[in-house]
Amino acid sequence: MGGFIRAIPIRNRANPKARPDDPRHHDRRQTEARRHTCQHDQPAINELVLSITDDLKVVDAWAGEGTVMFPDAAGEELSTLAPVRNGAGLRMCISYTVTDLQLLEDLTQRHAG
């Protein structure tokens, strides 16, 4: 089945310059599990960081209607996370370079059992 996107009828070419103002950032949580057998639930690194990015390239951006479907699968709960409604569907190729990580919060000690 090749992914979860069922259909995006493409209607218009999107404007690749219509993007958020600089600087472009996004938050992420980075973790690294401990290697010892009994310590997998106590990560060696557990941080909330802000990725600072440069060199954003958006190529061949299209906009249209979008639908997303998570098919039912035995023993899986993913289908319960399906969206209730969808807005526009977007299709594009995107690339960027993460040039720095800014530490927002160190969660290592908080979760260190």
N, CA, C and O atoms as CSV, one atom per row, in Angstrom:
chain,resi,resn,atom,element,x,y,z
A,1,MET,N,N,0.815,-1.183,0.000
A,1,MET,CA,C,0.000,0.000,0.000
A,1,MET,C,C,0.858,1.245,0.000
A,1,MET,O,O,0.210,2.286,-0.116
A,2,GLY,N,N,2.056,1.365,0.095
A,2,GLY,CA,C,2.853,2.554,-0.124
A,2,GLY,C,C,2.499,3.770,0.714
A,2,GLY,O,O,2.363,4.855,0.149
A,3,GLY,N,N,2.346,3.658,1.995
A,3,GLY,CA,C,2.137,4.827,2.839
A,3,GLY,C,C,0.702,5.016,3.256
A,3,GLY,O,O,-0.163,4.191,2.965
A,4,PHE,N,N,0.460,6.122,3.946
A,4,PHE,CA,C,-0.848,6.377,4.513
A,4,PHE,C,C,-1.630,7.436,3.754
A,4,PHE,O,O,-2.825,7.598,4.002
A,5,ILE,N,N,-1.003,8.158,2.845
A,5,ILE,CA,C,-1.729,9.173,2.099
A,5,ILE,C,C,-2.513,8.473,1.011
A,5,ILE,O,O,-1.939,7.830,0.132
A,6,ARG,N,N,-3.817,8.598,1.072
A,6,ARG,CA,C,-4.668,7.889,0.135
A,6,ARG,C,C,-4.786,8.636,-1.181
A,6,ARG,O,O,-4.629,8.036,-2.244
A,7,ALA,N,N,-5.059,9.928,-1.132
A,7,ALA,CA,C,-5.246,10.667,-2.371
A,7,ALA,C,C,-5.039,12.148,-2.139
A,7,ALA,O,O,-5.496,12.694,-1.135
A,8,ILE,N,N,-4.359,12.794,-3.052
A,8,ILE,CA,C,-4.270,14.249,-3.066
A,8,ILE,C,C,-4.541,14.694,-4.496
A,8,ILE,O,O,-3.627,14.725,-5.321
A,9,PRO,N,N,-5.816,15.047,-4.802
A,9,PRO,CA,C,-6.083,15.588,-6.133
A,9,PRO,C,C,-5.393,16.943,-6.263
A,9,PRO,O,O,-5.756,17.889,-5.564
A,10,ILE,N,N,-4.418,17.047,-7.137
A,10,ILE,CA,C,-3.643,18.279,-7.276
A,10,ILE,C,C,-4.435,19.278,-8.106
A,10,ILE,O,O,-4.894,18.966,-9.205
A,11,ARG,N,N,-4.590,20.488,-7.565
A,11,ARG,CA,C,-5.374,21.528,-8.230
A,11,ARG,C,C,-4.525,22.706,-8.682
A,11,ARG,O,O,-4.665,23.169,-9.814
A,12,ASN,N,N,-3.644,23.198,-7.810
A,12,ASN,CA,C,-2.889,24.417,-8.089
A,12,ASN,C,C,-1.428,24.228,-7.739
A,12,ASN,O,O,-1.076,23.457,-6.847
A,13,ARG,N,N,-0.598,24.938,-8.452
A,13,ARG,CA,C,0.810,24.982,-8.092
A,13,ARG,C,C,0.926,25.921,-6.898
A,13,ARG,O,O,0.435,27.049,-6.948
A,14,ALA,N,N,1.565,25.470,-5.833
A,14,ALA,CA,C,1.715,26.280,-4.627
A,14,ALA,C,C,2.877,27.250,-4.794
A,14,ALA,O,O,3.781,27.020,-5.598
A,15,ASN,N,N,2.846,28.326,-4.035
A,15,ASN,CA,C,3.912,29.317,-4.070
A,15,ASN,C,C,5.021,28.891,-3.115
A,15,ASN,O,O,4.823,28.948,-1.901
A,16,PRO,N,N,6.189,28.463,-3.621
A,16,PRO,CA,C,7.248,27.990,-2.728
A,16,PRO,C,C,7.838,29.096,-1.867
A,16,PRO,O,O,8.518,28.803,-0.884
A,17,LYS,N,N,7.598,30.362,-2.208
A,17,LYS,CA,C,8.120,31.465,-1.400
A,17,LYS,C,C,7.195,31.799,-0.237
A,17,LYS,O,O,7.575,32.569,0.645
A,18,ALA,N,N,5.990,31.235,-0.217
A,18,ALA,CA,C,5.042,31.481,0.872
A,18,ALA,C,C,5.376,30.572,2.039
A,18,ALA,O,O,4.784,29.502,2.183
A,19,ARG,N,N,6.297,30.974,2.856
A,19,ARG,CA,C,6.735,30.183,4.000
A,19,ARG,C,C,6.969,31.112,5.187
A,19,ARG,O,O,7.021,32.328,5.006
A,20,PRO,N,N,7.110,30.576,6.379
A,20,PRO,CA,C,7.305,31.425,7.554
A,20,PRO,C,C,8.549,32.290,7.427
A,20,PRO,O,O,9.501,31.938,6.730
A,21,ASP,N,N,8.527,33.420,8.106
A,21,ASP,CA,C,9.683,34.319,8.108
A,21,ASP,C,C,10.878,33.652,8.767
A,21,ASP,O,O,10.728,32.748,9.589
A,22,ASP,N,N,12.072,34.113,8.390
A,22,ASP,CA,C,13.295,33.646,9.034
A,22,ASP,C,C,13.345,34.179,10.454
A,22,ASP,O,O,12.698,35.197,10.699
A,23,PRO,N,N,14.030,33.605,11.388
A,23,PRO,CA,C,14.734,32.337,11.266
A,23,PRO,C,C,13.780,31.151,11.355
A,23,PRO,O,O,12.773,31.211,12.060
A,24,ARG,N,N,14.093,30.086,10.647
A,24,ARG,CA,C,13.243,28.894,10.638
A,24,ARG,C,C,13.735,27.936,11.726
A,24,ARG,O,O,14.888,27.504,11.723
A,25,HIS,N,N,12.840,27.621,12.644
A,25,HIS,CA,C,13.179,26.742,13.759
A,25,HIS,C,C,12.100,25.679,13.906
A,25,HIS,O,O,10.970,25.879,13.460
A,26,HIS,N,N,12.425,24.580,14.510
A,26,HIS,CA,C,11.425,23.622,14.969
A,26,HIS,C,C,11.976,22.878,16.186
A,26,HIS,O,O,13.175,22.628,16.306
A,27,ASP,N,N,11.052,22.537,17.075
A,27,ASP,CA,C,11.417,21.843,18.308
A,27,ASP,C,C,11.455,20.344,18.064
A,27,ASP,O,O,10.733,19.825,17.212
A,28,ARG,N,N,12.293,19.660,18.809
A,28,ARG,CA,C,12.292,18.205,18.768
A,28,ARG,C,C,12.874,17.686,20.065
A,28,ARG,O,O,13.600,18.389,20.768
A,29,ARG,N,N,12.549,16.470,20.362
A,29,ARG,CA,C,13.080,15.818,21.555
A,29,ARG,C,C,14.088,14.792,21.098
A,29,ARG,O,O,13.784,13.948,20.255
A,30,GLN,N,N,15.283,14.857,21.646
A,30,GLN,CA,C,16.293,13.865,21.289
A,30,GLN,C,C,16.614,13.021,22.508
A,30,GLN,O,O,16.813,13.529,23.611
A,31,THR,N,N,16.657,11.735,22.279
A,31,THR,CA,C,16.975,10.800,23.353
A,31,THR,C,C,17.975,9.774,22.843
A,31,THR,O,O,18.044,9.494,21.647
A,32,GLU,N,N,18.730,9.233,23.748
A,32,GLU,CA,C,19.621,8.120,23.427
A,32,GLU,C,C,19.540,7.141,24.582
A,32,GLU,O,O,19.817,7.490,25.729
A,33,ALA,N,N,19.160,5.924,24.271
A,33,ALA,CA,C,18.985,4.904,25.311
A,33,ALA,C,C,20.333,4.465,25.864
A,33,ALA,O,O,21.346,4.466,25.165
A,34,ARG,N,N,20.315,4.094,27.121
A,34,ARG,CA,C,21.520,3.509,27.721
A,34,ARG,C,C,21.691,2.089,27.185
A,34,ARG,O,O,20.716,1.421,26.842
A,35,ARG,N,N,22.916,1.649,27.119
A,35,ARG,CA,C,23.215,0.341,26.546
A,35,ARG,C,C,23.067,-0.795,27.562
A,35,ARG,O,O,22.914,-1.953,27.174
A,36,HIS,N,N,23.112,-0.475,28.851
A,36,HIS,CA,C,23.034,-1.516,29.872
A,36,HIS,C,C,21.642,-2.143,29.891
A,36,HIS,O,O,20.644,-1.457,29.671
A,37,THR,N,N,21.582,-3.419,30.149
A,37,THR,CA,C,20.346,-4.187,30.078
A,37,THR,C,C,19.227,-3.627,30.935
A,37,THR,O,O,18.093,-3.534,30.464
A,38,CYS,N,N,19.497,-3.255,32.157
A,38,CYS,CA,C,18.438,-2.832,33.082
A,38,CYS,C,C,18.176,-1.333,33.059
A,38,CYS,O,O,17.416,-0.847,33.897
A,39,GLN,N,N,18.771,-0.572,32.134
A,39,GLN,CA,C,18.631,0.880,32.160
A,39,GLN,C,C,18.046,1.458,30.875
A,39,GLN,O,O,18.235,2.643,30.602
A,40,HIS,N,N,17.347,0.659,30.084
A,40,HIS,CA,C,16.791,1.166,28.830
A,40,HIS,C,C,15.746,2.247,29.054
A,40,HIS,O,O,15.546,3.097,28.186
A,41,ASP,N,N,15.075,2.232,30.203
A,41,ASP,CA,C,14.050,3.238,30.484
A,41,ASP,C,C,14.639,4.508,31.103
A,41,ASP,O,O,13.889,5.424,31.441
A,42,GLN,N,N,15.949,4.581,31.256
A,42,GLN,CA,C,16.630,5.758,31.797
A,42,GLN,C,C,17.611,6.273,30.747
A,42,GLN,O,O,18.781,5.890,30.767
A,43,PRO,N,N,17.160,7.133,29.829
A,43,PRO,CA,C,18.018,7.555,28.727
A,43,PRO,C,C,19.243,8.340,29.188
A,43,PRO,O,O,19.173,9.117,30.140
A,44,ALA,N,N,20.359,8.129,28.507
A,44,ALA,CA,C,21.574,8.881,28.787
A,44,ALA,C,C,21.406,10.329,28.348
A,44,ALA,O,O,21.931,11.238,28.991
A,45,ILE,N,N,20.682,10.547,27.268
A,45,ILE,CA,C,20.360,11.886,26.776
A,45,ILE,C,C,18.856,11.966,26.637
A,45,ILE,O,O,18.241,11.108,26.004
A,46,ASN,N,N,18.259,12.989,27.224
A,46,ASN,CA,C,16.818,13.207,27.119
A,46,ASN,C,C,16.613,14.715,27.166
A,46,ASN,O,O,16.488,15.292,28.246
A,47,GLU,N,N,16.576,15.360,25.994
A,47,GLU,CA,C,16.562,16.813,25.917
A,47,GLU,C,C,15.485,17.298,24.960
A,47,GLU,O,O,15.157,16.631,23.979
A,48,LEU,N,N,14.945,18.465,25.262
A,48,LEU,CA,C,14.090,19.173,24.330
A,48,LEU,C,C,14.965,20.244,23.700
A,48,LEU,O,O,15.478,21.122,24.394
A,49,VAL,N,N,15.135,20.170,22.387
A,49,VAL,CA,C,16.029,21.094,21.694
A,49,VAL,C,C,15.286,21.824,20.585
A,49,VAL,O,O,14.256,21.362,20.093
A,50,LEU,N,N,15.825,22.961,20.208
A,50,LEU,CA,C,15.316,23.757,19.105
A,50,LEU,C,C,16.297,23.611,17.958
A,50,LEU,O,O,17.458,23.999,18.087
A,51,SER,N,N,15.851,23.058,16.835
A,51,SER,CA,C,16.714,22.910,15.667
A,51,SER,C,C,16.729,24.222,14.899
A,51,SER,O,O,15.680,24.723,14.494
A,52,ILE,N,N,17.900,24.768,14.702
A,52,ILE,CA,C,18.054,25.994,13.929
A,52,ILE,C,C,18.516,25.577,12.542
A,52,ILE,O,O,19.549,24.925,12.385
A,53,THR,N,N,17.737,25.962,11.539
A,53,THR,CA,C,17.965,25.454,10.188
A,53,THR,C,C,18.338,26.572,9.222
A,53,THR,O,O,17.996,27.736,9.434
A,54,ASP,N,N,19.036,26.202,8.173
A,54,ASP,CA,C,19.418,27.097,7.077
A,54,ASP,C,C,19.211,26.371,5.760
A,54,ASP,O,O,18.918,25.176,5.730
A,55,ASP,N,N,19.365,27.101,4.689
A,55,ASP,CA,C,19.347,26.553,3.329
A,55,ASP,C,C,18.060,25.808,3.007
A,55,ASP,O,O,18.098,24.725,2.423
A,56,LEU,N,N,16.919,26.382,3.385
A,56,LEU,CA,C,15.638,25.754,3.075
A,56,LEU,C,C,15.387,25.809,1.575
A,56,LEU,O,O,15.487,26.872,0.961
A,57,LYS,N,N,15.067,24.681,0.996
A,57,LYS,CA,C,14.724,24.584,-0.424
A,57,LYS,C,C,13.381,23.877,-0.540
A,57,LYS,O,O,13.202,22.777,-0.016
A,58,VAL,N,N,12.441,24.512,-1.227
A,58,VAL,CA,C,11.142,23.916,-1.515
A,58,VAL,C,C,11.035,23.830,-3.029
A,58,VAL,O,O,11.161,24.840,-3.722
A,59,VAL,N,N,10.804,22.636,-3.541
A,59,VAL,CA,C,10.775,22.410,-4.981
A,59,VAL,C,C,9.484,21.707,-5.354
A,59,VAL,O,O,9.027,20.810,-4.645
A,60,ASP,N,N,8.906,22.113,-6.457
A,60,ASP,CA,C,7.742,21.435,-7.036
A,60,ASP,C,C,6.603,21.315,-6.021
A,60,ASP,O,O,6.110,20.220,-5.752
A,61,ALA,N,N,6.190,22.463,-5.460
A,61,ALA,CA,C,5.128,22.478,-4.450
A,61,ALA,C,C,3.761,22.590,-5.124
A,61,ALA,O,O,3.550,23.435,-5.995
A,62,TRP,N,N,2.845,21.730,-4.708
A,62,TRP,CA,C,1.485,21.720,-5.236
A,62,TRP,C,C,0.503,21.703,-4.075
A,62,TRP,O,O,0.805,21.171,-3.007
A,63,ALA,N,N,-0.673,22.288,-4.287
A,63,ALA,CA,C,-1.716,22.300,-3.260
A,63,ALA,C,C,-3.000,21.742,-3.847
A,63,ALA,O,O,-3.266,21.898,-5.039
A,64,GLY,N,N,-3.786,21.099,-3.020
A,64,GLY,CA,C,-5.068,20.533,-3.451
A,64,GLY,C,C,-5.826,20.019,-2.247
A,64,GLY,O,O,-5.546,20.409,-1.113
A,65,GLU,N,N,-6.771,19.157,-2.489
A,65,GLU,CA,C,-7.513,18.533,-1.400
A,65,GLU,C,C,-6.694,17.357,-0.875
A,65,GLU,O,O,-5.952,16.724,-1.626
A,66,GLY,N,N,-6.830,17.073,0.399
A,66,GLY,CA,C,-6.062,15.976,0.966
A,66,GLY,C,C,-6.908,15.088,1.846
A,66,GLY,O,O,-7.788,15.569,2.561
A,67,THR,N,N,-6.649,13.805,1.799
A,67,THR,CA,C,-7.273,12.855,2.711
A,67,THR,C,C,-6.183,11.935,3.249
A,67,THR,O,O,-5.227,11.607,2.546
A,68,VAL,N,N,-6.336,11.532,4.479
A,68,VAL,CA,C,-5.377,10.628,5.108
A,68,VAL,C,C,-6.153,9.471,5.706
A,68,VAL,O,O,-7.204,9.664,6.316
A,69,MET,N,N,-5.632,8.270,5.528
A,69,MET,CA,C,-6.289,7.087,6.058
A,69,MET,C,C,-5.248,6.216,6.740
A,69,MET,O,O,-4.195,5.936,6.165
A,70,PHE,N,N,-5.533,5.790,7.953
A,70,PHE,CA,C,-4.709,4.810,8.642
A,70,PHE,C,C,-5.506,3.513,8.651
A,70,PHE,O,O,-6.468,3.402,9.410
A,71,PRO,N,N,-5.140,2.532,7.838
A,71,PRO,CA,C,-5.932,1.308,7.746
A,71,PRO,C,C,-5.890,0.494,9.038
A,71,PRO,O,O,-4.906,0.523,9.778
A,72,ASP,N,N,-6.972,-0.226,9.291
A,72,ASP,CA,C,-7.018,-1.133,10.436
A,72,ASP,C,C,-6.026,-2.265,10.227
A,72,ASP,O,O,-5.892,-2.797,9.125
A,73,ALA,N,N,-5.333,-2.624,11.300
A,73,ALA,CA,C,-4.399,-3.741,11.255
A,73,ALA,C,C,-4.508,-4.485,12.581
A,73,ALA,O,O,-4.589,-3.870,13.644
A,74,ALA,N,N,-4.510,-5.784,12.511
A,74,ALA,CA,C,-4.649,-6.613,13.713
A,74,ALA,C,C,-3.543,-6.294,14.713
A,74,ALA,O,O,-2.362,-6.299,14.368
A,75,GLY,N,N,-3.936,-6.017,15.949
A,75,GLY,CA,C,-2.970,-5.756,17.005
A,75,GLY,C,C,-2.380,-4.355,17.007
A,75,GLY,O,O,-1.517,-4.057,17.833
A,76,GLU,N,N,-2.822,-3.495,16.110
A,76,GLU,CA,C,-2.298,-2.132,16.029
A,76,GLU,C,C,-3.371,-1.127,16.414
A,76,GLU,O,O,-4.560,-1.373,16.210
A,77,GLU,N,N,-2.955,0.004,16.968
A,77,GLU,CA,C,-3.889,1.043,17.385
A,77,GLU,C,C,-3.778,2.301,16.534
A,77,GLU,O,O,-4.436,3.298,16.831
A,78,LEU,N,N,-2.971,2.279,15.495
A,78,LEU,CA,C,-2.726,3.470,14.691
A,78,LEU,C,C,-4.000,4.037,14.077
A,78,LEU,O,O,-4.136,5.256,13.965
A,79,SER,N,N,-4.934,3.183,13.678
A,79,SER,CA,C,-6.153,3.662,13.023
A,79,SER,C,C,-6.989,4.550,13.942
A,79,SER,O,O,-7.784,5.352,13.452
A,80,THR,N,N,-6.832,4.429,15.255
A,80,THR,CA,C,-7.578,5.292,16.179
A,80,THR,C,C,-7.032,6.715,16.196
A,80,THR,O,O,-7.678,7.613,16.735
A,81,LEU,N,N,-5.861,6.935,15.620
A,81,LEU,CA,C,-5.263,8.264,15.565
A,81,LEU,C,C,-5.597,9.009,14.277
A,81,LEU,O,O,-5.079,10.103,14.049
A,82,ALA,N,N,-6.443,8.443,13.443
A,82,ALA,CA,C,-6.785,9.082,12.168
A,82,ALA,C,C,-7.413,10.450,12.412
A,82,ALA,O,O,-8.183,10.610,13.359
A,83,PRO,N,N,-7.102,11.435,11.581
A,83,PRO,CA,C,-7.667,12.769,11.764
A,83,PRO,C,C,-9.177,12.779,11.560
A,83,PRO,O,O,-9.718,12.000,10.776
A,84,VAL,N,N,-9.848,13.677,12.284
A,84,VAL,CA,C,-11.296,13.821,12.160
A,84,VAL,C,C,-11.637,14.564,10.874
A,84,VAL,O,O,-12.603,14.224,10.191
A,85,ARG,N,N,-10.836,15.583,10.545
A,85,ARG,CA,C,-11.035,16.314,9.295
A,85,ARG,C,C,-9.679,16.759,8.760
A,85,ARG,O,O,-8.701,16.838,9.504
A,86,ASN,N,N,-9.632,17.044,7.481
A,86,ASN,CA,C,-8.405,17.484,6.824
A,86,ASN,C,C,-8.632,18.826,6.156
A,86,ASN,O,O,-9.745,19.148,5.740
A,87,GLY,N,N,-7.586,19.588,6.059
A,87,GLY,CA,C,-7.609,20.822,5.286
A,87,GLY,C,C,-7.015,20.552,3.921
A,87,GLY,O,O,-7.288,19.520,3.308
A,88,ALA,N,N,-6.220,21.464,3.456
A,88,ALA,CA,C,-5.592,21.319,2.144
A,88,ALA,C,C,-4.516,20.238,2.187
A,88,ALA,O,O,-3.905,19.985,3.225
A,89,GLY,N,N,-4.305,19.618,1.054
A,89,GLY,CA,C,-3.213,18.669,0.910
A,89,GLY,C,C,-2.070,19.351,0.181
A,89,GLY,O,O,-2.298,20.079,-0.785
A,90,LEU,N,N,-0.855,19.130,0.627
A,90,LEU,CA,C,0.322,19.720,0.008
A,90,LEU,C,C,1.279,18.618,-0.396
A,90,LEU,O,O,1.439,17.626,0.315
A,91,ARG,N,N,1.908,18.797,-1.533
A,91,ARG,CA,C,2.922,17.848,-1.993
A,91,ARG,C,C,4.117,18.660,-2.433
A,91,ARG,O,O,3.983,19.583,-3.236
A,92,MET,N,N,5.287,18.324,-1.915
A,92,MET,CA,C,6.482,19.078,-2.267
A,92,MET,C,C,7.721,18.285,-1.905
A,92,MET,O,O,7.664,17.327,-1.133
A,93,CYS,N,N,8.825,18.693,-2.466
A,93,CYS,CA,C,10.133,18.202,-2.050
A,93,CYS,C,C,10.751,19.315,-1.213
A,93,CYS,O,O,10.739,20.477,-1.618
A,94,ILE,N,N,11.284,18.969,-0.060
A,94,ILE,CA,C,11.840,19.972,0.846
A,94,ILE,C,C,13.170,19.469,1.388
A,94,ILE,O,O,13.336,18.281,1.665
A,95,SER,N,N,14.105,20.384,1.532
A,95,SER,CA,C,15.379,20.044,2.164
A,95,SER,C,C,15.856,21.243,2.972
A,95,SER,O,O,15.543,22.389,2.650
A,96,TYR,N,N,16.609,20.968,4.013
A,96,TYR,CA,C,17.194,22.024,4.832
A,96,TYR,C,C,18.392,21.448,5.574
A,96,TYR,O,O,18.572,20.233,5.648
A,97,THR,N,N,19.198,22.335,6.116
A,97,THR,CA,C,20.363,21.944,6.889
A,97,THR,C,C,20.167,22.378,8.329
A,97,THR,O,O,19.864,23.542,8.589
A,98,VAL,N,N,20.336,21.462,9.266
A,98,VAL,CA,C,20.303,21.816,10.683
A,98,VAL,C,C,21.700,22.303,11.041
A,98,VAL,O,O,22.660,21.532,11.030
A,99,THR,N,N,21.807,23.602,11.361
A,99,THR,CA,C,23.115,24.196,11.634
A,99,THR,C,C,23.452,24.263,13.115
A,99,THR,O,O,24.619,24.398,13.482
A,100,ASP,N,N,22.437,24.169,13.969
A,100,ASP,CA,C,22.697,24.243,15.401
A,100,ASP,C,C,21.510,23.664,16.160
A,100,ASP,O,O,20.396,23.609,15.640
A,101,LEU,N,N,21.754,23.238,17.376
A,101,LEU,CA,C,20.707,22.803,18.292
A,101,LEU,C,C,20.804,23.656,19.544
A,101,LEU,O,O,21.858,23.733,20.175
A,102,GLN,N,N,19.695,24.296,19.897
A,102,GLN,CA,C,19.653,25.103,21.115
A,102,GLN,C,C,18.892,24.315,22.173
A,102,GLN,O,O,17.742,23.934,21.958
A,103,LEU,N,N,19.525,24.070,23.309
A,103,LEU,CA,C,18.905,23.309,24.391
A,103,LEU,C,C,17.807,24.140,25.040
A,103,LEU,O,O,18.067,25.236,25.537
A,104,LEU,N,N,16.576,23.621,25.036
A,104,LEU,CA,C,15.456,24.289,25.689
A,104,LEU,C,C,15.246,23.758,27.095
A,104,LEU,O,O,14.986,24.520,28.026
A,105,GLU,N,N,15.362,22.428,27.242
A,105,GLU,CA,C,15.169,21.825,28.561
A,105,GLU,C,C,15.887,20.481,28.609
A,105,GLU,O,O,15.753,19.663,27.699
A,106,ASP,N,N,16.648,20.262,29.674
A,106,ASP,CA,C,17.319,18.980,29.882
A,106,ASP,C,C,16.415,18.117,30.754
A,106,ASP,O,O,16.213,18.417,31.931
A,107,LEU,N,N,15.877,17.061,30.188
A,107,LEU,CA,C,14.943,16.179,30.882
A,107,LEU,C,C,15.626,14.936,31.451
A,107,LEU,O,O,14.961,14.068,32.016
A,108,THR,N,N,16.940,14.846,31.307
A,108,THR,CA,C,17.667,13.645,31.703
A,108,THR,C,C,17.519,13.355,33.191
A,108,THR,O,O,17.187,12.229,33.562
A,109,GLN,N,N,17.753,14.330,34.040
A,109,GLN,CA,C,17.690,14.102,35.481
A,109,GLN,C,C,16.261,13.923,35.965
A,109,GLN,O,O,16.011,13.156,36.895
A,110,ARG,N,N,15.325,14.621,35.343
A,110,ARG,CA,C,13.921,14.524,35.758
A,110,ARG,C,C,13.399,13.104,35.602
A,110,ARG,O,O,12.622,12.638,36.435
A,111,HIS,N,N,13.815,12.409,34.548
A,111,HIS,CA,C,13.292,11.079,34.244
A,111,HIS,C,C,14.263,9.974,34.635
A,111,HIS,O,O,14.058,8.820,34.259
A,112,ALA,N,N,15.300,10.292,35.368
A,112,ALA,CA,C,16.307,9.288,35.724
A,112,ALA,C,C,15.897,8.545,36.985
A,112,ALA,O,O,16.557,8.658,38.018
A,113,GLY,N,N,14.811,7.787,36.905
A,113,GLY,CA,C,14.286,6.936,37.943
A,113,GLY,C,C,14.941,7.069,39.234
A,113,GLY,O,O,14.568,6.387,40.189
